[in-house]
Amino acid sequence: MKEILADLDRWFTDREPVAVATVIQTWGSSPRRVGAKMAITAGGQISGSVSGGCVEGAVAETGLKALKTGAPQRLHFGVSDEAAWDVGLACGGALDVFVCPLDWSHFARIRPYLDAACALTLVTALGGALAGREMLVGEEDTVIGGLGDGLDAPAIAAAQHAMRAGQPQRATLAAPEPVEVFLDVIAPPPEIIAIGGVHIAIALTRLAKVLGFRTVVIDPREAFGARERFPHVDCLIPLWPDKALAQLTLTRRSAVVMLTHDPKLDDPALRMALPSPAFYVGALGSRRTQEQRRQRMLDAGIDACDVARLHGPVGIDLGGQTPEEIALAILAEIVAARHAVRPDPIAPPA
């Protein structure tokens, strides 16, 4: 939803009729993931993508038809279909797309929740008389709208399960009659918290913004933590790292990177980040520096399993030397950690 949200906000002002297409299932080498969305206005404007280009034309035509009839449609594209060559999906992939007119009144009710710092699941009925009916379920007991026909309770349970899994998925609700639904998990963006406003942090946060990360820089030193150095970051905190992190909530969407080479700044942050739910904790420094750092954490009472989570030397070995290249190596390792891939670490001199 968030990939098309800015355009939906703009079209909402004029209440322009809009159909939303959502990828609800993929097979093989489909170019977009489940949950990808595209919006089509009655005037022919398009936002987002469901296939990277190869089926957009056919989906847009279906969206315009849905706006005229008011009826949702489910589309299938794949190499097994004769139509596959017509729409350009000849790369071996297949996908199902659900196209439905957008209910502006429902959008107005759920819109304030889409900017919240908590996960949400948009539940959409895919078939039968309920096709297109939606409800929003939040991880903090938020429920907006409903499917009706006795399906709300099982829909809420399915939505909460999808939020715990962290992935959009389909499900069949069994009561009172089987109804297939799509559970679109809408999570806040991942965040990168850089400890130290050094040159690498400037490049790292700029690259991270391109990939959709929320960016935070923490540095109590006025010269390093100046807003002029970081006009692009979402949050700049001029406090000592332990005090700054005490104001933040580290979650499974957080990556924390120590960039100062100064134990007075890095160690307090490490003592808070290593036992936290953050999916990534890394620190600059040579292997010898990392050994000393890990021993300090053990001496400070940090559990050995938490200390073992430290990525150091930080980054994957891309062979780069400049701050920008090192930032790219760090960001590559963060992305890999987020997707549970294990690349080889960078190997600076001892």
VEXMI-367546 format. One line per 4 residues: number of its first residue (from 1); for each residue y negated, x negated, z of N, C-alpha, C. Coordinates in steps of 0.2 Angstrom, whole numbers, plus 5000, padded with zeros to 4 digits. Layout:
N
NUM = Y X Z Y X Z Y X Z ~ ... .
END
This chain:
350
1 = 5006 4996 5000 5000 5000 5000 4994 4996 5000 ~ 4994 4990 5004 4988 4986 5005 4986 4983 4998 ~ 4990 4982 4993 4988 4979 4987 4984 4983 4983 ~ 4984 4990 4984 4980 4994 4980 4975 4998 4985 .
5 = 4974 4996 4991 4970 5000 4996 4963 4999 4994 ~ 4960 4994 4992 4953 4993 4990 4951 4998 4985 ~ 4955 4999 4980 4954 5003 4974 4955 5010 4976 ~ 4960 5012 4981 4960 5019 4983 4954 5021 4987 .
9 = 4952 5016 4991 4946 5018 4995 4940 5020 4990 ~ 4939 5016 4985 4934 5017 4980 4935 5024 4977 ~ 4941 5025 4975 4942 5032 4971 4942 5038 4976 ~ 4943 5036 4982 4943 5042 4987 4936 5045 4988 .
13 = 4931 5040 4987 4924 5043 4988 4923 5048 4983 ~ 4925 5048 4977 4924 5053 4972 4930 5058 4971 ~ 4935 5057 4976 4941 5061 4975 4944 5062 4968 ~ 4944 5056 4965 4947 5056 4958 4955 5057 4959 .
17 = 4958 5061 4955 4965 5062 4955 4968 5055 4954 ~ 4973 5054 4958 4977 5047 4957 4984 5049 4958 ~ 4988 5045 4954 4996 5045 4956 4998 5038 4958 ~ 5002 5038 4963 5005 5031 4965 5012 5030 4963 .
21 = 5013 5025 4960 5020 5023 4958 5023 5017 4963 ~ 5029 5018 4966 5032 5013 4971 5039 5011 4968 ~ 5040 5005 4968 5046 5002 4967 5051 5004 4973 ~ 5056 5008 4972 5060 5010 4978 5067 5006 4978 .
25 = 5069 5003 4972 5075 5000 4972 5075 4995 4966 ~ 5078 4989 4967 5079 4984 4962 5086 4981 4961 ~ 5087 4978 4955 5094 4975 4954 5092 4969 4950 ~ 5096 4964 4951 5096 4958 4947 5089 4954 4947 .
29 = 5086 4953 4941 5080 4949 4941 5074 4953 4940 ~ 5073 4958 4944 5067 4962 4943 5061 4958 4946 ~ 5056 4959 4942 5050 4954 4944 5046 4956 4950 ~ 5046 4962 4952 5043 4964 4959 5048 4967 4964 .
33 = 5046 4966 4970 5050 4968 4975 5050 4975 4977 ~ 5055 4977 4981 5054 4984 4983 5048 4985 4987 ~ 5045 4991 4986 5038 4992 4990 5032 4991 4986 ~ 5033 4987 4980 5027 4986 4976 5024 4992 4973 .
37 = 5017 4993 4973 5014 4999 4971 5009 4998 4965 ~ 5008 5003 4961 5003 5004 4956 5000 5011 4957 ~ 4994 5011 4956 4990 5017 4956 4987 5019 4949 ~ 4987 5025 4947 4985 5027 4940 4980 5033 4941 .
41 = 4974 5032 4939 4969 5038 4940 4969 5042 4934 ~ 4967 5048 4934 4967 5053 4929 4963 5050 4923 ~ 4958 5046 4924 4954 5043 4919 4957 5037 4916 ~ 4963 5035 4918 4967 5029 4915 4966 5023 4918 .
45 = 4962 5022 4924 4962 5016 4927 4968 5014 4931 ~ 4970 5008 4932 4976 5005 4935 4974 5000 4940 ~ 4978 5001 4946 4977 4996 4951 4984 4994 4953 ~ 4986 4987 4954 4992 4985 4957 4997 4984 4951 .
49 = 5004 4983 4953 5009 4982 4948 5016 4984 4950 ~ 5020 4986 4946 5027 4988 4948 5032 4983 4945 ~ 5029 4979 4940 5034 4975 4936 5031 4969 4934 ~ 5025 4967 4935 5022 4961 4932 5020 4962 4925 .
53 = 5021 4968 4923 5018 4970 4916 5023 4973 4911 ~ 5030 4972 4912 5034 4974 4907 5036 4982 4907 ~ 5035 4986 4912 5036 4993 4912 5029 4997 4914 ~ 5024 4993 4915 5018 4997 4917 5015 5002 4912 .
57 = 5016 5001 4906 5014 5007 4901 5018 5013 4902 ~ 5024 5013 4903 5029 5019 4904 5027 5022 4910 ~ 5026 5018 4915 5025 5021 4922 5018 5024 4922 ~ 5013 5021 4919 5006 5024 4918 5006 5031 4915 .
61 = 5010 5031 4910 5011 5038 4906 5014 5043 4911 ~ 5019 5041 4914 5022 5046 4919 5017 5048 4925 ~ 5013 5043 4927 5008 5045 4932 5003 5050 4929 ~ 5001 5049 4923 4997 5054 4920 5000 5061 4920 .
65 = 5006 5061 4918 5010 5067 4917 5011 5070 4924 ~ 5012 5066 4929 5013 5069 4936 5006 5072 4939 ~ 5001 5069 4937 4994 5072 4939 4993 5079 4935 ~ 4996 5080 4929 4995 5086 4926 4999 5091 4929 .
69 = 5006 5089 4930 5010 5094 4932 5011 5095 4940 ~ 5008 5090 4944 5009 5090 4951 5016 5088 4953 ~ 5021 5087 4949 5027 5086 4951 5029 5078 4951 ~ 5032 5076 4956 5034 5069 4957 5040 5067 4952 .
73 = 5040 5061 4950 5046 5059 4945 5049 5052 4948 ~ 5055 5052 4947 5059 5046 4948 5061 5042 4942 ~ 5059 5036 4940 5061 5033 4934 5066 5027 4935 ~ 5070 5026 4930 5074 5020 4931 5074 5016 4924 .
77 = 5073 5009 4925 5072 5005 4920 5077 4999 4921 ~ 5081 4998 4915 5086 4992 4916 5089 4991 4909 ~ 5093 4985 4909 5095 4983 4902 5101 4988 4900 ~ 5104 4992 4905 5109 4996 4902 5106 5002 4899 .
81 = 5100 5003 4899 5097 5009 4896 5094 5007 4889 ~ 5095 5012 4885 5092 5011 4878 5085 5010 4878 ~ 5081 5013 4883 5074 5012 4884 5072 5005 4886 ~ 5076 5001 4889 5074 4995 4892 5071 4991 4887 .
85 = 5073 4990 4881 5070 4986 4876 5063 4989 4874 ~ 5062 4995 4874 5056 4998 4873 5050 4997 4878 ~ 5052 4996 4884 5047 4995 4889 5047 4987 4891 ~ 5051 4983 4888 5051 4976 4888 5055 4973 4894 .
89 = 5059 4977 4897 5063 4974 4903 5070 4972 4900 ~ 5070 4966 4897 5076 4963 4894 5078 4957 4897 ~ 5075 4956 4903 5077 4949 4907 5083 4950 4911 ~ 5086 4955 4911 5092 4956 4915 5091 4960 4922 .
93 = 5085 4962 4923 5083 4966 4929 5083 4973 4928 ~ 5083 4977 4934 5083 4984 4934 5079 4986 4940 ~ 5075 4992 4939 5072 4995 4945 5071 5002 4944 ~ 5070 5005 4950 5069 5012 4951 5062 5013 4953 .
97 = 5058 5017 4950 5051 5018 4952 5050 5026 4954 ~ 5047 5027 4959 5045 5034 4961 5037 5035 4960 ~ 5036 5040 4956 5029 5042 4954 5027 5048 4957 ~ 5021 5048 4961 5019 5055 4964 5012 5055 4965 .
101 = 5009 5061 4964 5002 5062 4964 5000 5061 4972 ~ 4994 5058 4973 4992 5056 4979 4988 5062 4982 ~ 4990 5064 4989 4987 5069 4992 4981 5066 4996 ~ 4975 5067 4994 4969 5064 4997 4968 5066 5004 .
105 = 4970 5072 5006 4969 5075 5013 4974 5071 5017 ~ 4980 5069 5015 4984 5065 5019 4982 5058 5019 ~ 4979 5056 5014 4977 5049 5014 4971 5048 5019 ~ 4967 5053 5019 4961 5053 5024 4964 5052 5031 .
109 = 4969 5056 5033 4972 5056 5039 4975 5049 5041 ~ 4979 5046 5036 4982 5040 5038 4978 5033 5037 ~ 4972 5034 5033 4968 5028 5031 4966 5024 5037 ~ 4964 5027 5043 4961 5023 5049 4967 5019 5052 .
113 = 4973 5021 5051 4979 5017 5054 4981 5011 5049 ~ 4979 5011 5043 4981 5006 5039 4978 4999 5040 ~ 4973 4999 5044 4969 4993 5046 4971 4990 5053 ~ 4976 4994 5056 4978 4992 5063 4982 4986 5063 .
117 = 4982 4983 5068 4986 4976 5069 4993 4978 5072 ~ 4996 4983 5069 5003 4985 5071 5006 4987 5065 ~ 5013 4987 5065 5017 4989 5059 5017 4996 5058 ~ 5018 4999 5052 5018 5006 5051 5024 5007 5046 .
121 = 5026 5013 5045 5031 5015 5040 5029 5021 5037 ~ 5028 5021 5030 5026 5027 5027 5033 5030 5024 ~ 5035 5036 5026 5041 5039 5024 5040 5044 5019 ~ 5043 5043 5013 5042 5048 5008 5049 5051 5006 .
125 = 5049 5058 5005 5055 5061 5003 5055 5060 4995 ~ 5061 5058 4993 5062 5057 4986 5065 5062 4981 ~ 5068 5067 4985 5072 5072 4980 5071 5079 4983 ~ 5073 5084 4979 5073 5091 4981 5067 5094 4982 .
129 = 5066 5099 4985 5060 5103 4986 5055 5099 4990 ~ 5057 5094 4994 5053 5090 4998 5050 5084 4995 ~ 5052 5083 4988 5050 5077 4985 5042 5076 4985 ~ 5040 5070 4987 5033 5068 4988 5030 5069 4994 .
133 = 5034 5073 4999 5031 5074 5005 5031 5068 5010 ~ 5026 5067 5014 5025 5060 5017 5024 5061 5024 ~ 5026 5056 5028 5023 5055 5035 5023 5048 5037 ~ 5018 5047 5041 5017 5040 5043 5019 5039 5050 .
137 = 5023 5034 5052 5026 5032 5058 5023 5025 5060 ~ 5020 5024 5066 5018 5018 5069 5022 5015 5074 ~ 5022 5009 5075 5027 5006 5081 5024 5007 5088 ~ 5018 5010 5088 5015 5012 5094 5015 5020 5095 .
141 = 5020 5023 5093 5021 5030 5094 5016 5034 5090 ~ 5014 5032 5085 5009 5035 5080 5014 5039 5075 ~ 5012 5046 5074 5015 5050 5069 5010 5054 5066 ~ 5009 5053 5059 5004 5057 5056 5008 5061 5050 .
145 = 5007 5068 5050 5011 5072 5045 5018 5073 5047 ~ 5022 5076 5042 5029 5077 5044 5033 5079 5037 ~ 5039 5079 5037 5043 5081 5032 5045 5088 5032 ~ 5046 5091 5039 5048 5098 5040 5055 5098 5039 .
149 = 5058 5105 5039 5065 5106 5038 5069 5103 5043 ~ 5067 5101 5049 5071 5098 5054 5072 5090 5053 ~ 5068 5087 5049 5069 5081 5047 5065 5076 5050 ~ 5060 5078 5054 5055 5073 5057 5058 5068 5062 .
153 = 5062 5071 5066 5066 5067 5071 5070 5061 5068 ~ 5074 5063 5063 5078 5057 5060 5074 5053 5056 ~ 5068 5056 5053 5064 5051 5049 5060 5046 5054 ~ 5058 5048 5059 5055 5044 5064 5060 5038 5066 .
157 = 5066 5040 5068 5071 5035 5070 5073 5030 5064 ~ 5073 5033 5058 5074 5028 5052 5068 5024 5051 ~ 5062 5026 5052 5056 5022 5051 5056 5017 5056 ~ 5057 5018 5062 5057 5013 5068 5062 5008 5066 .
161 = 5068 5010 5063 5073 5005 5062 5071 5000 5056 ~ 5067 5003 5051 5064 4999 5046 5059 4994 5048 ~ 5055 4997 5053 5050 4992 5056 5053 4986 5059 ~ 5059 4987 5063 5062 4982 5066 5065 4977 5061 .
165 = 5067 4980 5056 5070 4975 5051 5065 4972 5047 ~ 5059 4975 5047 5053 4972 5043 5053 4972 5036 ~ 5057 4977 5033 5058 4977 5026 5058 4985 5024 ~ 5055 4986 5018 5056 4993 5015 5063 4994 5013 .
169 = 5065 5000 5014 5072 5002 5012 5072 5010 5011 ~ 5078 5012 5008 5080 5019 5007 5084 5021 5012 ~ 5084 5027 5014 5089 5030 5019 5090 5037 5017 ~ 5096 5040 5019 5098 5047 5018 5098 5050 5025 .
173 = 5093 5055 5026 5093 5059 5032 5098 5065 5032 ~ 5102 5065 5037 5108 5070 5036 5107 5077 5039 ~ 5101 5078 5042 5100 5085 5045 5094 5088 5043 ~ 5094 5095 5041 5100 5099 5041 5104 5098 5034 .
177 = 5100 5096 5029 5103 5095 5023 5102 5087 5021 ~ 5106 5084 5018 5105 5077 5016 5098 5076 5011 ~ 5094 5072 5013 5088 5071 5009 5087 5063 5009 ~ 5086 5061 5003 5085 5053 5002 5077 5052 5003 .
181 = 5076 5047 5007 5069 5045 5009 5068 5038 5007 ~ 5061 5036 5006 5060 5029 5005 5055 5027 5011 ~ 5057 5022 5014 5054 5019 5020 5050 5013 5019 ~ 5043 5014 5018 5039 5009 5015 5036 5005 5022 .
185 = 5038 4999 5024 5035 4996 5029 5029 4993 5027 ~ 5023 4994 5031 5017 4991 5030 5015 4987 5036 ~ 5016 4981 5035 5015 4976 5041 5008 4972 5040 ~ 5005 4971 5046 4999 4967 5046 5000 4960 5042 .
189 = 4995 4957 5039 4996 4951 5036 4999 4945 5041 ~ 5003 4940 5038 5004 4935 5043 4998 4931 5044 ~ 4998 4927 5049 4992 4923 5051 4993 4916 5052 ~ 4988 4911 5050 4989 4904 5052 4983 4902 5057 .
193 = 4985 4900 5062 4980 4897 5067 4980 4890 5067 ~ 4975 4887 5065 4974 4880 5065 4970 4877 5071 ~ 4973 4873 5074 4970 4869 5080 4967 4863 5078 ~ 4960 4863 5078 4957 4857 5075 4953 4859 5068 .
197 = 4947 4858 5068 4943 4860 5062 4942 4854 5058 ~ 4947 4850 5057 4947 4844 5053 4947 4846 5045 ~ 4947 4841 5041 4946 4842 5034 4953 4845 5031 ~ 4959 4844 5034 4965 4847 5032 4964 4854 5033 .
201 = 4961 4856 5039 4961 4863 5041 4956 4867 5036 ~ 4951 4864 5033 4947 4867 5028 4951 4869 5022 ~ 4955 4864 5019 4959 4865 5013 4965 4870 5015 ~ 4968 4869 5021 4974 4874 5023 4972 4881 5023 .
205 = 4966 4882 5026 4964 4889 5027 4962 4892 5020 ~ 4959 4888 5016 4957 4891 5009 4963 4893 5005 ~ 4968 4888 5005 4975 4890 5002 4978 4896 5005 ~ 4978 4896 5012 4981 4902 5015 4978 4908 5013 .
209 = 4972 4909 5012 4968 4915 5011 4971 4917 5004 ~ 4972 4913 4999 4974 4914 4993 4981 4918 4993 ~ 4985 4916 4998 4992 4919 4999 4992 4925 5003 ~ 4986 4927 5005 4986 4933 5009 4986 4932 5017 .
213 = 4986 4926 5019 4986 4925 5027 4979 4927 5030 ~ 4980 4929 5036 4974 4929 5040 4973 4922 5043 ~ 4967 4920 5043 4966 4913 5045 4961 4913 5052 ~ 4963 4908 5056 4960 4907 5062 4959 4899 5063 .
217 = 4953 4897 5065 4952 4890 5067 4950 4890 5074 ~ 4953 4885 5078 4951 4884 5085 4949 4877 5086 ~ 4942 4876 5088 4940 4869 5090 4934 4870 5094 ~ 4934 4867 5100 4928 4867 5105 4923 4862 5103 .
221 = 4924 4858 5098 4919 4853 5096 4914 4855 5091 ~ 4908 4855 5093 4903 4859 5089 4903 4856 5081 ~ 4904 4850 5081 4903 4847 5074 4909 4849 5070 ~ 4915 4850 5073 4921 4851 5069 4922 4859 5068 .
225 = 4920 4863 5073 4921 4870 5073 4915 4874 5071 ~ 4910 4871 5067 4904 4874 5064 4906 4879 5059 ~ 4903 4885 5059 4904 4890 5054 4902 4887 5047 ~ 4898 4883 5046 4896 4880 5040 4902 4877 5037 .
229 = 4907 4874 5041 4913 4871 5038 4918 4876 5036 ~ 4918 4882 5039 4923 4887 5038 4920 4894 5037 ~ 4916 4894 5032 4913 4901 5030 4918 4906 5028 ~ 4924 4904 5026 4929 4908 5023 4935 4910 5028 .
233 = 4935 4908 5034 4940 4910 5038 4939 4917 5042 ~ 4944 4920 5044 4943 4927 5047 4940 4926 5054 ~ 4942 4921 5057 4940 4920 5064 4940 4913 5066 ~ 4934 4911 5069 4932 4904 5071 4931 4905 5079 .
237 = 4935 4901 5083 4934 4901 5090 4932 4895 5093 ~ 4926 4894 5095 4924 4887 5098 4926 4886 5105 ~ 4932 4887 5107 4934 4886 5114 4940 4881 5114 ~ 4942 4878 5120 4948 4874 5120 4954 4878 5119 .
241 = 4959 4875 5115 4964 4879 5113 4968 4884 5117 ~ 4969 4881 5124 4973 4886 5128 4969 4892 5130 ~ 4962 4891 5131 4958 4897 5132 4957 4902 5126 ~ 4957 4899 5120 4957 4903 5114 4963 4906 5113 .
245 = 4969 4903 5113 4975 4906 5112 4977 4912 5117 ~ 4974 4911 5123 4974 4916 5128 4971 4923 5126 ~ 4966 4922 5122 4963 4928 5119 4966 4931 5113 ~ 4971 4928 5110 4975 4930 5104 4982 4932 5107 .
249 = 4985 4936 5102 4992 4938 5104 4996 4935 5098 ~ 5000 4930 5100 5005 4927 5095 5011 4931 5094 ~ 5012 4933 5088 5018 4937 5086 5022 4934 5081 ~ 5027 4937 5079 5032 4935 5074 5029 4934 5067 .
253 = 5022 4936 5067 5018 4935 5060 5014 4929 5061 ~ 5014 4925 5067 5010 4920 5068 5013 4913 5066 ~ 5009 4909 5063 5010 4901 5062 5005 4897 5066 ~ 5006 4893 5070 5001 4889 5073 5002 4881 5071 .
257 = 4997 4878 5069 4997 4871 5067 4992 4867 5071 ~ 4995 4861 5074 4990 4857 5077 4988 4851 5072 ~ 4982 4850 5072 4979 4846 5067 4975 4840 5069 ~ 4974 4840 5076 4968 4835 5079 4971 4828 5080 .
261 = 4977 4827 5081 4980 4821 5083 4978 4819 5090 ~ 4975 4824 5094 4972 4822 5100 4976 4826 5105 ~ 4980 4823 5110 4984 4827 5115 4980 4832 5119 ~ 4974 4830 5120 4969 4834 5125 4968 4841 5121 .
265 = 4969 4841 5115 4968 4848 5111 4975 4851 5109 ~ 4979 4846 5106 4985 4849 5104 4990 4851 5109 ~ 4991 4847 5115 4996 4849 5120 4995 4855 5123 ~ 4989 4857 5125 4988 4864 5128 4990 4869 5124 .
269 = 4989 4869 5117 4991 4874 5112 4998 4874 5111 ~ 5001 4868 5111 5009 4868 5110 5012 4871 5116 ~ 5009 4870 5122 5013 4873 5128 5012 4881 5128 ~ 5008 4883 5124 5007 4891 5124 5011 4893 5118 .
273 = 5011 4889 5112 5014 4891 5106 5021 4891 5106 ~ 5024 4885 5108 5031 4884 5108 5035 4890 5111 ~ 5034 4892 5117 5038 4898 5120 5036 4905 5117 ~ 5031 4905 5113 5029 4912 5110 5033 4914 5104 .
277 = 5032 4920 5102 5036 4923 5096 5034 4920 5090 ~ 5029 4916 5089 5027 4913 5083 5032 4911 5079 ~ 5032 4912 5072 5038 4910 5068 5038 4903 5066 ~ 5032 4900 5067 5031 4893 5065 5026 4889 5070 .
281 = 5028 4883 5072 5024 4879 5076 5024 4872 5073 ~ 5019 4869 5071 5019 4862 5068 5014 4858 5071 ~ 5015 4852 5070 5009 4847 5072 5010 4841 5068 ~ 5004 4838 5066 5003 4832 5062 5005 4826 5067 .
285 = 5007 4821 5063 5009 4815 5067 5015 4811 5064 ~ 5016 4805 5066 5022 4801 5064 5028 4803 5068 ~ 5033 4801 5066 5040 4802 5070 5039 4799 5077 ~ 5036 4794 5078 5035 4791 5084 5031 4795 5089 .
289 = 5025 4798 5085 5021 4802 5089 5024 4809 5091 ~ 5028 4811 5086 5032 4817 5088 5037 4816 5093 ~ 5040 4811 5094 5045 4809 5099 5041 4810 5106 ~ 5035 4806 5106 5031 4806 5112 5029 4813 5114 .
293 = 5027 4817 5109 5024 4824 5110 5030 4828 5113 ~ 5036 4828 5110 5041 4832 5112 5043 4830 5119 ~ 5043 4824 5121 5044 4822 5128 5039 4825 5133 ~ 5033 4825 5131 5027 4827 5135 5029 4835 5136 .
297 = 5031 4838 5131 5032 4845 5132 5038 4847 5137 ~ 5043 4842 5136 5049 4843 5141 5047 4842 5148 ~ 5043 4836 5149 5040 4835 5155 5036 4840 5158 ~ 5033 4844 5154 5028 4850 5156 5032 4856 5158 .
301 = 5039 4856 5157 5043 4861 5159 5045 4866 5153 ~ 5043 4864 5147 5045 4868 5141 5052 4868 5140 ~ 5055 4873 5139 5063 4874 5137 5064 4869 5131 ~ 5070 4866 5132 5072 4861 5126 5073 4865 5120 .
305 = 5075 4871 5120 5076 4875 5114 5069 4877 5111 ~ 5064 4878 5115 5058 4880 5112 5055 4873 5109 ~ 5056 4867 5113 5053 4861 5110 5056 4860 5103 ~ 5063 4861 5102 5066 4860 5096 5063 4864 5090 .
309 = 5059 4869 5092 5056 4873 5087 5050 4870 5083 ~ 5048 4864 5086 5042 4861 5083 5043 4858 5077 ~ 5039 4859 5072 5040 4856 5065 5035 4850 5065 ~ 5038 4844 5066 5035 4838 5066 5039 4832 5064 .
313 = 5038 4828 5059 5031 4828 5055 5030 4835 5052 ~ 5024 4837 5051 5023 4843 5049 5023 4843 5041 ~ 5025 4848 5038 5025 4849 5030 5031 4846 5027 ~ 5032 4848 5021 5037 4846 5017 5035 4840 5012 .
317 = 5039 4836 5010 5037 4830 5007 5036 4831 4999 ~ 5030 4832 4998 5027 4833 4991 5025 4826 4988 ~ 5024 4821 4992 5022 4815 4990 5014 4814 4990 ~ 5011 4819 4992 5004 4819 4992 5000 4815 4998 .
321 = 4994 4813 4997 4991 4809 5002 4984 4812 5004 ~ 4981 4816 4999 4974 4819 5001 4975 4824 5006 ~ 4969 4826 5009 4969 4832 5014 4971 4838 5010 ~ 4969 4839 5004 4972 4845 5000 4979 4845 4999 .
325 = 4982 4839 4997 4989 4839 4996 4993 4840 5002 ~ 4990 4837 5008 4994 4838 5014 4994 4845 5016 ~ 4988 4848 5015 4987 4855 5017 4992 4860 5013 ~ 4993 4858 5007 4998 4861 5002 5005 4860 5005 .
329 = 5007 4854 5007 5013 4853 5010 5015 4857 5016 ~ 5009 4857 5021 5010 4861 5027 5011 4869 5025 ~ 5007 4871 5021 5008 4878 5019 5014 4880 5016 ~ 5017 4875 5012 5023 4876 5008 5029 4877 5014 .
333 = 5028 4873 5019 5033 4873 5024 5033 4880 5028 ~ 5026 4882 5029 5025 4888 5033 5028 4894 5029 ~ 5027 4894 5022 5030 4899 5018 5037 4899 5018 ~ 5040 4893 5018 5048 4893 5018 5050 4895 5025 .
337 = 5047 4893 5031 5049 4896 5037 5049 4903 5038 ~ 5043 4906 5035 5043 4913 5035 5048 4917 5031 ~ 5051 4914 5026 5056 4917 5022 5063 4914 5024 ~ 5063 4910 5030 5070 4907 5032 5073 4902 5028 .
341 = 5069 4898 5024 5071 4893 5020 5070 4886 5023 ~ 5075 4882 5023 5074 4875 5026 5073 4869 5022 ~ 5067 4868 5020 5065 4862 5016 5065 4855 5020 ~ 5066 4850 5016 5065 4843 5019 5058 4842 5022 .
345 = 5058 4839 5028 5051 4838 5031 5048 4832 5027 ~ 5041 4832 5028 5037 4826 5026 5039 4820 5030 ~ 5038 4814 5027 5040 4808 5031 5035 4803 5031 ~ 5030 4804 5036 5024 4799 5036 5027 4792 5039 .
349 = 5023 4787 5038 5025 4780 5041 5026 4781 5049 ~ 5031 4777 5052 5032 4778 5059 5026 4774 5063 .
END
